[in-house]
Amino acid sequence: MKKQKVVILDNAQQNKHDLDAIHKIQEGLSKVDQFPVYTPDLQWFESMVRTEKENSRKKLRKELSLFLIIALFILSGIIVSFYQMPGVFIFIQIITPVFIAYYTISRISKKVKINE
């Protein structure tokens, strides 16, 4: 930790400093209160919620269909390699957990190094 320099003020200076700060805060708050406040109507909020729900549903459908297509390609590749080339299938089965373990450990160590 860095050492912080502290200026010790006597009681009168501290009170004057506090009162000045309070006065500035009150001036700022009175300026904020002068701005007009606009509240949109209920239909605007409802249409925003409806639009966001529709967008999230579309995004979910898109992501889910992409996931299923990729999963089908991966599964069909694994099935073909199992029947056509059993050696490649076994190699993939051995390499995959090793890669996942290596990737996970490297990610965790990076997070630990960043947080230190």
Biopython code that builds the backbone (N, CA, C, O; Angstrom):
import numpy as np
from Bio.PDB.StructureBuilder import StructureBuilder

atoms = [
    (1, "MET", "N", (0.836, -1.181, 0.000)),
    (1, "MET", "CA", (0.000, 0.000, 0.000)),
    (1, "MET", "C", (0.881, 1.245, 0.000)),
    (1, "MET", "O", (1.958, 1.265, 0.596)),
    (2, "LYS", "N", (0.409, 2.257, -0.667)),
    (2, "LYS", "CA", (1.124, 3.517, -0.674)),
    (2, "LYS", "C", (0.779, 4.289, 0.590)),
    (2, "LYS", "O", (-0.340, 4.221, 1.099)),
    (3, "LYS", "N", (1.751, 5.013, 1.072)),
    (3, "LYS", "CA", (1.476, 5.861, 2.223)),
    (3, "LYS", "C", (0.775, 7.120, 1.731)),
    (3, "LYS", "O", (1.241, 7.779, 0.802)),
    (4, "GLN", "N", (-0.319, 7.438, 2.345)),
    (4, "GLN", "CA", (-1.060, 8.620, 1.939)),
    (4, "GLN", "C", (-0.719, 9.767, 2.866)),
    (4, "GLN", "O", (-0.631, 9.604, 4.083)),
    (5, "LYS", "N", (-0.527, 10.933, 2.267)),
    (5, "LYS", "CA", (-0.244, 12.113, 3.068)),
    (5, "LYS", "C", (-1.566, 12.693, 3.539)),
    (5, "LYS", "O", (-2.484, 12.905, 2.747)),
    (6, "VAL", "N", (-1.649, 12.941, 4.814)),
    (6, "VAL", "CA", (-2.865, 13.466, 5.404)),
    (6, "VAL", "C", (-2.554, 14.831, 5.993)),
    (6, "VAL", "O", (-1.624, 14.991, 6.783)),
    (7, "VAL", "N", (-3.357, 15.816, 5.590)),
    (7, "VAL", "CA", (-3.203, 17.149, 6.143)),
    (7, "VAL", "C", (-4.208, 17.290, 7.260)),
    (7, "VAL", "O", (-5.416, 17.193, 7.045)),
    (8, "ILE", "N", (-3.702, 17.518, 8.448)),
    (8, "ILE", "CA", (-4.577, 17.637, 9.608)),
    (8, "ILE", "C", (-5.003, 19.099, 9.731)),
    (8, "ILE", "O", (-4.162, 19.989, 9.861)),
    (9, "LEU", "N", (-6.296, 19.338, 9.689)),
    (9, "LEU", "CA", (-6.843, 20.681, 9.790)),
    (9, "LEU", "C", (-7.354, 20.901, 11.205)),
    (9, "LEU", "O", (-7.788, 19.968, 11.882)),
    (10, "ASP", "N", (-7.294, 22.154, 11.636)),
    (10, "ASP", "CA", (-7.875, 22.409, 12.954)),
    (10, "ASP", "C", (-9.390, 22.411, 12.823)),
    (10, "ASP", "O", (-9.921, 22.360, 11.714)),
    (11, "ASN", "N", (-10.068, 22.468, 13.923)),
    (11, "ASN", "CA", (-11.511, 22.278, 13.954)),
    (11, "ASN", "C", (-12.250, 23.355, 13.166)),
    (11, "ASN", "O", (-13.238, 23.043, 12.501)),
    (12, "ALA", "N", (-11.816, 24.589, 13.216)),
    (12, "ALA", "CA", (-12.492, 25.676, 12.516)),
    (12, "ALA", "C", (-12.343, 25.505, 11.008)),
    (12, "ALA", "O", (-13.303, 25.691, 10.260)),
    (13, "GLN", "N", (-11.146, 25.153, 10.566)),
    (13, "GLN", "CA", (-10.930, 24.936, 9.138)),
    (13, "GLN", "C", (-11.756, 23.753, 8.636)),
    (13, "GLN", "O", (-12.335, 23.801, 7.550)),
    (14, "GLN", "N", (-11.799, 22.706, 9.431)),
    (14, "GLN", "CA", (-12.560, 21.513, 9.042)),
    (14, "GLN", "C", (-14.041, 21.840, 8.923)),
    (14, "GLN", "O", (-14.696, 21.413, 7.973)),
    (15, "ASN", "N", (-14.578, 22.602, 9.887)),
    (15, "ASN", "CA", (-15.995, 22.976, 9.837)),
    (15, "ASN", "C", (-16.289, 23.843, 8.611)),
    (15, "ASN", "O", (-17.303, 23.651, 7.941)),
    (16, "LYS", "N", (-15.387, 24.810, 8.315)),
    (16, "LYS", "CA", (-15.574, 25.674, 7.139)),
    (16, "LYS", "C", (-15.506, 24.830, 5.865)),
    (16, "LYS", "O", (-16.308, 25.019, 4.951)),
    (17, "HIS", "N", (-14.567, 23.917, 5.805)),
    (17, "HIS", "CA", (-14.426, 23.031, 4.642)),
    (17, "HIS", "C", (-15.673, 22.172, 4.468)),
    (17, "HIS", "O", (-16.157, 21.998, 3.349)),
    (18, "ASP", "N", (-16.192, 21.638, 5.560)),
    (18, "ASP", "CA", (-17.406, 20.824, 5.498)),
    (18, "ASP", "C", (-18.613, 21.647, 5.046)),
    (18, "ASP", "O", (-19.412, 21.188, 4.231)),
    (19, "LEU", "N", (-18.739, 22.854, 5.574)),
    (19, "LEU", "CA", (-19.865, 23.703, 5.198)),
    (19, "LEU", "C", (-19.790, 24.101, 3.722)),
    (19, "LEU", "O", (-20.811, 24.158, 3.037)),
    (20, "ASP", "N", (-18.570, 24.377, 3.235)),
    (20, "ASP", "CA", (-18.407, 24.692, 1.813)),
    (20, "ASP", "C", (-18.809, 23.507, 0.947)),
    (20, "ASP", "O", (-19.470, 23.679, -0.077)),
    (21, "ALA", "N", (-18.416, 22.317, 1.351)),
    (21, "ALA", "CA", (-18.765, 21.122, 0.591)),
    (21, "ALA", "C", (-20.274, 20.903, 0.590)),
    (21, "ALA", "O", (-20.853, 20.570, -0.444)),
    (22, "ILE", "N", (-20.908, 21.086, 1.734)),
    (22, "ILE", "CA", (-22.362, 20.927, 1.835)),
    (22, "ILE", "C", (-23.063, 21.949, 0.954)),
    (22, "ILE", "O", (-24.040, 21.623, 0.280)),
    (23, "HIS", "N", (-22.572, 23.185, 0.955)),
    (23, "HIS", "CA", (-23.177, 24.237, 0.133)),
    (23, "HIS", "C", (-23.055, 23.900, -1.357)),
    (23, "HIS", "O", (-24.012, 24.078, -2.110)),
    (24, "LYS", "N", (-21.886, 23.415, -1.787)),
    (24, "LYS", "CA", (-21.698, 23.048, -3.200)),
    (24, "LYS", "C", (-22.605, 21.890, -3.595)),
    (24, "LYS", "O", (-23.158, 21.880, -4.694)),
    (25, "ILE", "N", (-22.757, 20.926, -2.713)),
    (25, "ILE", "CA", (-23.640, 19.789, -2.991)),
    (25, "ILE", "C", (-25.085, 20.254, -3.121)),
    (25, "ILE", "O", (-25.805, 19.807, -4.014)),
    (26, "GLN", "N", (-25.510, 21.147, -2.236)),
    (26, "GLN", "CA", (-26.883, 21.646, -2.308)),
    (26, "GLN", "C", (-27.118, 22.460, -3.581)),
    (26, "GLN", "O", (-28.191, 22.373, -4.178)),
    (27, "GLU", "N", (-26.133, 23.246, -3.997)),
    (27, "GLU", "CA", (-26.256, 23.992, -5.252)),
    (27, "GLU", "C", (-26.393, 23.036, -6.440)),
    (27, "GLU", "O", (-27.228, 23.240, -7.321)),
    (28, "GLY", "N", (-25.558, 21.986, -6.451)),
    (28, "GLY", "CA", (-25.623, 21.011, -7.527)),
    (28, "GLY", "C", (-26.959, 20.299, -7.575)),
    (28, "GLY", "O", (-27.512, 20.083, -8.653)),
    (29, "LEU", "N", (-27.484, 19.931, -6.412)),
    (29, "LEU", "CA", (-28.776, 19.251, -6.356)),
    (29, "LEU", "C", (-29.914, 20.160, -6.799)),
    (29, "LEU", "O", (-30.860, 19.701, -7.439)),
    (30, "SER", "N", (-29.831, 21.453, -6.464)),
    (30, "SER", "CA", (-30.885, 22.373, -6.907)),
    (30, "SER", "C", (-30.836, 22.547, -8.419)),
    (30, "SER", "O", (-31.880, 22.711, -9.050)),
    (31, "LYS", "N", (-29.634, 22.514, -9.018)),
    (31, "LYS", "CA", (-29.528, 22.588, -10.480)),
    (31, "LYS", "C", (-30.121, 21.342, -11.125)),
    (31, "LYS", "O", (-30.776, 21.431, -12.164)),
    (32, "VAL", "N", (-29.897, 20.186, -10.518)),
    (32, "VAL", "CA", (-30.453, 18.949, -11.054)),
    (32, "VAL", "C", (-31.978, 18.965, -10.972)),
    (32, "VAL", "O", (-32.655, 18.471, -11.874)),
    (33, "ASP", "N", (-32.516, 19.527, -9.898)),
    (33, "ASP", "CA", (-33.969, 19.581, -9.733)),
    (33, "ASP", "C", (-34.631, 20.494, -10.753)),
    (33, "ASP", "O", (-35.831, 20.363, -10.993)),
    (34, "GLN", "N", (-33.895, 21.409, -11.356)),
    (34, "GLN", "CA", (-34.472, 22.337, -12.328)),
    (34, "GLN", "C", (-34.729, 21.679, -13.679)),
    (34, "GLN", "O", (-35.532, 22.194, -14.458)),
    (35, "PHE", "N", (-34.078, 20.565, -13.983)),
    (35, "PHE", "CA", (-34.277, 19.901, -15.264)),
    (35, "PHE", "C", (-35.668, 19.279, -15.316)),
    (35, "PHE", "O", (-36.138, 18.706, -14.334)),
    (36, "PRO", "N", (-36.329, 19.399, -16.483)),
    (36, "PRO", "CA", (-37.658, 18.784, -16.589)),
    (36, "PRO", "C", (-37.541, 17.260, -16.661)),
    (36, "PRO", "O", (-36.585, 16.720, -17.219)),
    (37, "VAL", "N", (-38.521, 16.590, -16.091)),
    (37, "VAL", "CA", (-38.539, 15.135, -16.069)),
    (37, "VAL", "C", (-39.606, 14.655, -17.057)),
    (37, "VAL", "O", (-40.762, 15.073, -17.001)),
    (38, "TYR", "N", (-39.187, 13.773, -17.955)),
    (38, "TYR", "CA", (-40.124, 13.219, -18.941)),
    (38, "TYR", "C", (-40.286, 11.737, -18.656)),
    (38, "TYR", "O", (-39.306, 10.993, -18.628)),
    (39, "THR", "N", (-41.512, 11.315, -18.447)),
    (39, "THR", "CA", (-41.822, 9.904, -18.234)),
    (39, "THR", "C", (-42.627, 9.402, -19.419)),
    (39, "THR", "O", (-43.734, 9.882, -19.664)),
    (40, "PRO", "N", (-42.080, 8.431, -20.164)),
    (40, "PRO", "CA", (-42.829, 7.907, -21.311)),
    (40, "PRO", "C", (-44.107, 7.193, -20.862)),
    (40, "PRO", "O", (-44.234, 6.763, -19.716)),
    (41, "ASP", "N", (-45.036, 7.084, -21.793)),
    (41, "ASP", "CA", (-46.292, 6.429, -21.462)),
    (41, "ASP", "C", (-46.124, 4.910, -21.384)),
    (41, "ASP", "O", (-45.101, 4.364, -21.796)),
    (42, "LEU", "N", (-47.135, 4.249, -20.855)),
    (42, "LEU", "CA", (-47.092, 2.810, -20.604)),
    (42, "LEU", "C", (-46.988, 2.006, -21.890)),
    (42, "LEU", "O", (-46.310, 0.979, -21.921)),
    (43, "GLN", "N", (-47.652, 2.460, -22.958)),
    (43, "GLN", "CA", (-47.601, 1.717, -24.219)),
    (43, "GLN", "C", (-46.193, 1.670, -24.784)),
    (43, "GLN", "O", (-45.808, 0.674, -25.397)),
    (44, "TRP", "N", (-45.421, 2.726, -24.591)),
    (44, "TRP", "CA", (-44.044, 2.739, -25.073)),
    (44, "TRP", "C", (-43.227, 1.647, -24.369)),
    (44, "TRP", "O", (-42.474, 0.913, -25.007)),
    (45, "PHE", "N", (-43.391, 1.554, -23.038)),
    (45, "PHE", "CA", (-42.689, 0.513, -22.284)),
    (45, "PHE", "C", (-43.130, -0.880, -22.725)),
    (45, "PHE", "O", (-42.301, -1.775, -22.888)),
    (46, "GLU", "N", (-44.428, -1.057, -22.916)),
    (46, "GLU", "CA", (-44.933, -2.363, -23.339)),
    (46, "GLU", "C", (-44.408, -2.749, -24.715)),
    (46, "GLU", "O", (-44.070, -3.909, -24.948)),
    (47, "SER", "N", (-44.338, -1.778, -25.634)),
    (47, "SER", "CA", (-43.815, -2.091, -26.963)),
    (47, "SER", "C", (-42.323, -2.408, -26.895)),
    (47, "SER", "O", (-41.847, -3.274, -27.629)),
    (48, "MET", "N", (-41.583, -1.725, -26.033)),
    (48, "MET", "CA", (-40.152, -2.030, -25.861)),
    (48, "MET", "C", (-39.966, -3.441, -25.324)),
    (48, "MET", "O", (-39.103, -4.178, -25.800)),
    (49, "VAL", "N", (-40.763, -3.818, -24.344)),
    (49, "VAL", "CA", (-40.663, -5.161, -23.767)),
    (49, "VAL", "C", (-41.020, -6.205, -24.817)),
    (49, "VAL", "O", (-40.340, -7.225, -24.933)),
    (50, "ARG", "N", (-42.079, -5.959, -25.581)),
    (50, "ARG", "CA", (-42.492, -6.885, -26.620)),
    (50, "ARG", "C", (-41.394, -7.047, -27.678)),
    (50, "ARG", "O", (-41.096, -8.162, -28.106)),
    (51, "THR", "N", (-40.808, -5.944, -28.088)),
    (51, "THR", "CA", (-39.740, -5.987, -29.087)),
    (51, "THR", "C", (-38.534, -6.750, -28.570)),
    (51, "THR", "O", (-37.953, -7.556, -29.297)),
    (52, "GLU", "N", (-38.152, -6.507, -27.334)),
    (52, "GLU", "CA", (-36.996, -7.209, -26.756)),
    (52, "GLU", "C", (-37.258, -8.703, -26.617)),
    (52, "GLU", "O", (-36.364, -9.516, -26.849)),
    (53, "LYS", "N", (-38.481, -9.066, -26.241)),
    (53, "LYS", "CA", (-38.820, -10.491, -26.146)),
    (53, "LYS", "C", (-38.749, -11.161, -27.510)),
    (53, "LYS", "O", (-38.241, -12.276, -27.632)),
    (54, "GLU", "N", (-39.258, -10.483, -28.541)),
    (54, "GLU", "CA", (-39.205, -11.049, -29.889)),
    (54, "GLU", "C", (-37.753, -11.212, -30.346)),
    (54, "GLU", "O", (-37.392, -12.227, -30.940)),
    (55, "ASN", "N", (-36.935, -10.212, -30.066)),
    (55, "ASN", "CA", (-35.524, -10.294, -30.456)),
    (55, "ASN", "C", (-34.804, -11.418, -29.726)),
    (55, "ASN", "O", (-33.979, -12.119, -30.312)),
    (56, "SER", "N", (-35.120, -11.588, -28.443)),
    (56, "SER", "CA", (-34.460, -12.660, -27.688)),
    (56, "SER", "C", (-34.917, -14.036, -28.176)),
    (56, "SER", "O", (-34.121, -14.974, -28.209)),
    (57, "ARG", "N", (-36.189, -14.165, -28.556)),
    (57, "ARG", "CA", (-36.675, -15.436, -29.096)),
    (57, "ARG", "C", (-36.001, -15.759, -30.424)),
    (57, "ARG", "O", (-35.592, -16.897, -30.654)),
    (58, "LYS", "N", (-35.884, -14.754, -31.304)),
    (58, "LYS", "CA", (-35.211, -14.960, -32.580)),
    (58, "LYS", "C", (-33.751, -15.363, -32.364)),
    (58, "LYS", "O", (-33.240, -16.261, -33.033)),
    (59, "LYS", "N", (-33.101, -14.700, -31.440)),
    (59, "LYS", "CA", (-31.702, -15.020, -31.156)),
    (59, "LYS", "C", (-31.575, -16.437, -30.598)),
    (59, "LYS", "O", (-30.652, -17.168, -30.959)),
    (60, "LEU", "N", (-32.496, -16.822, -29.723)),
    (60, "LEU", "CA", (-32.476, -18.170, -29.162)),
    (60, "LEU", "C", (-32.669, -19.215, -30.254)),
    (60, "LEU", "O", (-31.952, -20.216, -30.281)),
    (61, "ARG", "N", (-33.626, -18.999, -31.155)),
    (61, "ARG", "CA", (-33.851, -19.945, -32.250)),
    (61, "ARG", "C", (-32.612, -20.073, -33.133)),
    (61, "ARG", "O", (-32.213, -21.175, -33.511)),
    (62, "LYS", "N", (-32.020, -18.940, -33.449)),
    (62, "LYS", "CA", (-30.833, -18.949, -34.304)),
    (62, "LYS", "C", (-29.687, -19.710, -33.648)),
    (62, "LYS", "O", (-29.050, -20.550, -34.283)),
    (63, "GLU", "N", (-29.424, -19.413, -32.369)),
    (63, "GLU", "CA", (-28.336, -20.083, -31.654)),
    (63, "GLU", "C", (-28.607, -21.574, -31.485)),
    (63, "GLU", "O", (-27.702, -22.396, -31.625)),
    (64, "LEU", "N", (-29.845, -21.916, -31.185)),
    (64, "LEU", "CA", (-30.191, -23.318, -30.996)),
    (64, "LEU", "C", (-30.075, -24.106, -32.300)),
    (64, "LEU", "O", (-29.576, -25.232, -32.295)),
    (65, "SER", "N", (-30.525, -23.537, -33.406)),
    (65, "SER", "CA", (-30.406, -24.238, -34.683)),
    (65, "SER", "C", (-28.939, -24.385, -35.084)),
    (65, "SER", "O", (-28.543, -25.433, -35.594)),
    (66, "LEU", "N", (-28.133, -23.355, -34.862)),
    (66, "LEU", "CA", (-26.703, -23.451, -35.153)),
    (66, "LEU", "C", (-26.042, -24.529, -34.297)),
    (66, "LEU", "O", (-25.212, -25.296, -34.784)),
    (67, "PHE", "N", (-26.415, -24.580, -33.028)),
    (67, "PHE", "CA", (-25.876, -25.599, -32.127)),
    (67, "PHE", "C", (-26.237, -27.006, -32.608)),
    (67, "PHE", "O", (-25.387, -27.896, -32.631)),
    (68, "LEU", "N", (-27.486, -27.199, -32.988)),
    (68, "LEU", "CA", (-27.923, -28.522, -33.436)),
    (68, "LEU", "C", (-27.230, -28.946, -34.732)),
    (68, "LEU", "O", (-26.864, -30.110, -34.892)),
    (69, "ILE", "N", (-27.052, -28.011, -35.642)),
    (69, "ILE", "CA", (-26.368, -28.333, -36.907)),
    (69, "ILE", "C", (-24.921, -28.739, -36.640)),
    (69, "ILE", "O", (-24.438, -29.737, -37.174)),
    (70, "ILE", "N", (-24.238, -27.959, -35.812)),
    (70, "ILE", "CA", (-22.841, -28.283, -35.494)),
    (70, "ILE", "C", (-22.758, -29.616, -34.759)),
    (70, "ILE", "O", (-21.870, -30.423, -35.034)),
    (71, "ALA", "N", (-23.686, -29.853, -33.819)),
    (71, "ALA", "CA", (-23.687, -31.119, -33.081)),
    (71, "ALA", "C", (-23.914, -32.304, -34.013)),
    (71, "ALA", "O", (-23.285, -33.349, -33.848)),
    (72, "LEU", "N", (-24.802, -32.152, -34.986)),
    (72, "LEU", "CA", (-25.037, -33.235, -35.946)),
    (72, "LEU", "C", (-23.800, -33.510, -36.800)),
    (72, "LEU", "O", (-23.472, -34.666, -37.066)),
    (73, "PHE", "N", (-23.119, -32.456, -37.229)),
    (73, "PHE", "CA", (-21.884, -32.654, -37.987)),
    (73, "PHE", "C", (-20.836, -33.381, -37.163)),
    (73, "PHE", "O", (-20.173, -34.294, -37.657)),
    (74, "ILE", "N", (-20.685, -32.978, -35.910)),
    (74, "ILE", "CA", (-19.685, -33.617, -35.045)),
    (74, "ILE", "C", (-20.043, -35.083, -34.816)),
    (74, "ILE", "O", (-19.188, -35.960, -34.938)),
    (75, "LEU", "N", (-21.301, -35.345, -34.485)),
    (75, "LEU", "CA", (-21.717, -36.726, -34.240)),
    (75, "LEU", "C", (-21.604, -37.588, -35.488)),
    (75, "LEU", "O", (-21.184, -38.742, -35.407)),
    (76, "SER", "N", (-21.971, -37.042, -36.636)),
    (76, "SER", "CA", (-21.846, -37.840, -37.854)),
    (76, "SER", "C", (-20.377, -38.107, -38.168)),
    (76, "SER", "O", (-20.042, -39.192, -38.643)),
    (77, "GLY", "N", (-19.500, -37.147, -37.915)),
    (77, "GLY", "CA", (-18.067, -37.374, -38.109)),
    (77, "GLY", "C", (-17.524, -38.436, -37.179)),
    (77, "GLY", "O", (-16.701, -39.255, -37.587)),
    (78, "ILE", "N", (-17.973, -38.434, -35.936)),
    (78, "ILE", "CA", (-17.523, -39.444, -34.979)),
    (78, "ILE", "C", (-18.031, -40.833, -35.375)),
    (78, "ILE", "O", (-17.286, -41.810, -35.299)),
    (79, "ILE", "N", (-19.285, -40.921, -35.793)),
    (79, "ILE", "CA", (-19.843, -42.223, -36.194)),
    (79, "ILE", "C", (-19.123, -42.769, -37.424)),
    (79, "ILE", "O", (-18.801, -43.955, -37.490)),
    (80, "VAL", "N", (-18.872, -41.889, -38.402)),
    (80, "VAL", "CA", (-18.165, -42.331, -39.606)),
    (80, "VAL", "C", (-16.761, -42.788, -39.257)),
    (80, "VAL", "O", (-16.304, -43.823, -39.741)),
    (81, "SER", "N", (-16.064, -42.014, -38.407)),
    (81, "SER", "CA", (-14.697, -42.415, -38.045)),
    (81, "SER", "C", (-14.697, -43.708, -37.228)),
    (81, "SER", "O", (-13.749, -44.489, -37.309)),
    (82, "PHE", "N", (-15.751, -43.938, -36.443)),
    (82, "PHE", "CA", (-15.813, -45.166, -35.655)),
    (82, "PHE", "C", (-15.931, -46.392, -36.559)),
    (82, "PHE", "O", (-15.275, -47.407, -36.326)),
    (83, "TYR", "N", (-16.766, -46.294, -37.585)),
    (83, "TYR", "CA", (-16.960, -47.446, -38.470)),
    (83, "TYR", "C", (-15.885, -47.559, -39.544)),
    (83, "TYR", "O", (-15.483, -48.669, -39.891)),
    (84, "GLN", "N", (-15.420, -46.451, -40.070)),
    (84, "GLN", "CA", (-14.473, -46.491, -41.178)),
    (84, "GLN", "C", (-13.019, -46.572, -40.717)),
    (84, "GLN", "O", (-12.215, -47.308, -41.291)),
    (85, "MET", "N", (-12.682, -45.787, -39.646)),
    (85, "MET", "CA", (-11.294, -45.731, -39.175)),
    (85, "MET", "C", (-11.276, -45.817, -37.650)),
    (85, "MET", "O", (-11.225, -44.781, -36.987)),
    (86, "PRO", "N", (-11.315, -47.003, -37.081)),
    (86, "PRO", "CA", (-11.350, -47.141, -35.621)),
    (86, "PRO", "C", (-10.099, -46.558, -34.938)),
    (86, "PRO", "O", (-10.177, -46.085, -33.805)),
    (87, "GLY", "N", (-8.965, -46.592, -35.619)),
    (87, "GLY", "CA", (-7.750, -46.031, -35.033)),
    (87, "GLY", "C", (-7.872, -44.531, -34.810)),
    (87, "GLY", "O", (-7.464, -44.016, -33.769)),
    (88, "VAL", "N", (-8.430, -43.839, -35.783)),
    (88, "VAL", "CA", (-8.654, -42.390, -35.648)),
    (88, "VAL", "C", (-9.664, -42.119, -34.548)),
    (88, "VAL", "O", (-9.499, -41.168, -33.784)),
    (89, "PHE", "N", (-10.690, -42.921, -34.452)),
    (89, "PHE", "CA", (-11.695, -42.754, -33.407)),
    (89, "PHE", "C", (-11.067, -42.869, -32.018)),
    (89, "PHE", "O", (-11.331, -42.036, -31.151)),
    (90, "ILE", "N", (-10.257, -43.870, -31.804)),
    (90, "ILE", "CA", (-9.593, -44.062, -30.507)),
    (90, "ILE", "C", (-8.644, -42.898, -30.230)),
    (90, "ILE", "O", (-8.568, -42.420, -29.098)),
    (91, "PHE", "N", (-7.921, -42.439, -31.250)),
    (91, "PHE", "CA", (-7.019, -41.301, -31.091)),
    (91, "PHE", "C", (-7.795, -40.054, -30.651)),
    (91, "PHE", "O", (-7.362, -39.333, -29.752)),
    (92, "ILE", "N", (-8.934, -39.808, -31.286)),
    (92, "ILE", "CA", (-9.759, -38.660, -30.914)),
    (92, "ILE", "C", (-10.269, -38.802, -29.486)),
    (92, "ILE", "O", (-10.317, -37.822, -28.743)),
    (93, "GLN", "N", (-10.648, -40.013, -29.101)),
    (93, "GLN", "CA", (-11.144, -40.246, -27.750)),
    (93, "GLN", "C", (-10.059, -40.027, -26.702)),
    (93, "GLN", "O", (-10.371, -39.649, -25.574)),
    (94, "ILE", "N", (-8.816, -40.251, -27.039)),
    (94, "ILE", "CA", (-7.710, -40.044, -26.093)),
    (94, "ILE", "C", (-7.309, -38.575, -26.053)),
    (94, "ILE", "O", (-7.073, -38.028, -24.976)),
    (95, "ILE", "N", (-7.229, -37.936, -27.209)),
    (95, "ILE", "CA", (-6.753, -36.557, -27.286)),
    (95, "ILE", "C", (-7.750, -35.551, -26.702)),
    (95, "ILE", "O", (-7.338, -34.563, -26.093)),
    (96, "THR", "N", (-9.029, -35.784, -26.875)),
    (96, "THR", "CA", (-10.043, -34.814, -26.440)),
    (96, "THR", "C", (-9.986, -34.520, -24.944)),
    (96, "THR", "O", (-9.941, -33.341, -24.592)),
    (97, "PRO", "N", (-9.985, -35.502, -24.028)),
    (97, "PRO", "CA", (-9.912, -35.174, -22.602)),
    (97, "PRO", "C", (-8.586, -34.492, -22.227)),
    (97, "PRO", "O", (-8.549, -33.627, -21.352)),
    (98, "VAL", "N", (-7.508, -34.893, -22.899)),
    (98, "VAL", "CA", (-6.213, -34.273, -22.616)),
    (98, "VAL", "C", (-6.260, -32.794, -22.994)),
    (98, "VAL", "O", (-5.795, -31.942, -22.238)),
    (99, "PHE", "N", (-6.820, -32.493, -24.161)),
    (99, "PHE", "CA", (-6.927, -31.104, -24.595)),
    (99, "PHE", "C", (-7.821, -30.295, -23.659)),
    (99, "PHE", "O", (-7.485, -29.164, -23.306)),
    (100, "ILE", "N", (-8.944, -30.860, -23.260)),
    (100, "ILE", "CA", (-9.856, -30.152, -22.360)),
    (100, "ILE", "C", (-9.181, -29.864, -21.030)),
    (100, "ILE", "O", (-9.316, -28.762, -20.498)),
    (101, "ALA", "N", (-8.456, -30.833, -20.481)),
    (101, "ALA", "CA", (-7.755, -30.629, -19.214)),
    (101, "ALA", "C", (-6.688, -29.550, -19.363)),
    (101, "ALA", "O", (-6.578, -28.676, -18.503)),
    (102, "TYR", "N", (-5.905, -29.592, -20.426)),
    (102, "TYR", "CA", (-4.863, -28.588, -20.658)),
    (102, "TYR", "C", (-5.476, -27.194, -20.805)),
    (102, "TYR", "O", (-4.981, -26.235, -20.213)),
    (103, "TYR", "N", (-6.527, -27.081, -21.575)),
    (103, "TYR", "CA", (-7.176, -25.795, -21.802)),
    (103, "TYR", "C", (-7.729, -25.227, -20.496)),
    (103, "TYR", "O", (-7.565, -24.039, -20.219)),
    (104, "THR", "N", (-8.380, -26.067, -19.696)),
    (104, "THR", "CA", (-8.954, -25.619, -18.433)),
    (104, "THR", "C", (-7.869, -25.151, -17.477)),
    (104, "THR", "O", (-8.007, -24.100, -16.851)),
    (105, "ILE", "N", (-6.800, -25.913, -17.357)),
    (105, "ILE", "CA", (-5.716, -25.547, -16.444)),
    (105, "ILE", "C", (-5.058, -24.247, -16.900)),
    (105, "ILE", "O", (-4.742, -23.399, -16.066)),
    (106, "SER", "N", (-4.847, -24.073, -18.198)),
    (106, "SER", "CA", (-4.221, -22.843, -18.674)),
    (106, "SER", "C", (-5.123, -21.638, -18.425)),
    (106, "SER", "O", (-4.623, -20.569, -18.073)),
    (107, "ARG", "N", (-6.420, -21.778, -18.593)),
    (107, "ARG", "CA", (-7.349, -20.680, -18.325)),
    (107, "ARG", "C", (-7.364, -20.310, -16.844)),
    (107, "ARG", "O", (-7.362, -19.131, -16.490)),
    (108, "ILE", "N", (-7.378, -21.316, -15.991)),
    (108, "ILE", "CA", (-7.403, -21.048, -14.549)),
    (108, "ILE", "C", (-6.113, -20.364, -14.129)),
    (108, "ILE", "O", (-6.147, -19.431, -13.327)),
    (109, "SER", "N", (-4.980, -20.804, -14.651)),
    (109, "SER", "CA", (-3.712, -20.178, -14.273)),
    (109, "SER", "C", (-3.642, -18.740, -14.778)),
    (109, "SER", "O", (-3.059, -17.889, -14.106)),
    (110, "LYS", "N", (-4.222, -18.446, -15.945)),
    (110, "LYS", "CA", (-4.256, -17.074, -16.435)),
    (110, "LYS", "C", (-5.110, -16.197, -15.525)),
    (110, "LYS", "O", (-4.738, -15.060, -15.232)),
    (111, "LYS", "N", (-6.244, -16.714, -15.080)),
    (111, "LYS", "CA", (-7.108, -15.934, -14.174)),
    (111, "LYS", "C", (-6.404, -15.683, -12.870)),
    (111, "LYS", "O", (-6.524, -14.595, -12.305)),
    (112, "VAL", "N", (-5.666, -16.666, -12.371)),
    (112, "VAL", "CA", (-4.960, -16.503, -11.098)),
    (112, "VAL", "C", (-3.869, -15.445, -11.258)),
    (112, "VAL", "O", (-3.694, -14.604, -10.375)),
    (113, "LYS", "N", (-3.135, -15.475, -12.369)),
    (113, "LYS", "CA", (-2.084, -14.490, -12.605)),
    (113, "LYS", "C", (-2.639, -13.091, -12.744)),
    (113, "LYS", "O", (-2.018, -12.134, -12.281)),
    (114, "ILE", "N", (-3.796, -12.948, -13.373)),
    (114, "ILE", "CA", (-4.418, -11.629, -13.541)),
    (114, "ILE", "C", (-4.883, -11.086, -12.196)),
    (114, "ILE", "O", (-4.731, -9.893, -11.933)),
    (115, "ASN", "N", (-5.439, -11.923, -11.351)),
    (115, "ASN", "CA", (-5.981, -11.484, -10.069)),
    (115, "ASN", "C", (-4.911, -11.217, -9.016)),
    (115, "ASN", "O", (-5.198, -10.605, -7.986)),
    (116, "GLU", "N", (-3.690, -11.663, -9.257)),
    (116, "GLU", "CA", (-2.645, -11.458, -8.246)),
    (116, "GLU", "C", (-2.182, -10.047, -8.201)),
    (116, "GLU", "O", (-1.307, -9.711, -7.403)),
]
sb = StructureBuilder()
sb.init_structure("model")
sb.init_model(0)
sb.init_chain("A")
sb.init_seg("    ")
for serial, (resi, resn, name, xyz) in enumerate(atoms, 1):
    if name == "N":
        sb.init_residue(resn, " ", resi, " ")
    sb.init_atom(name, np.array(xyz, "f"), 0.0, 1.0, " ", f" {name:<3s}", serial, name[0])
structure = sb.get_structure()
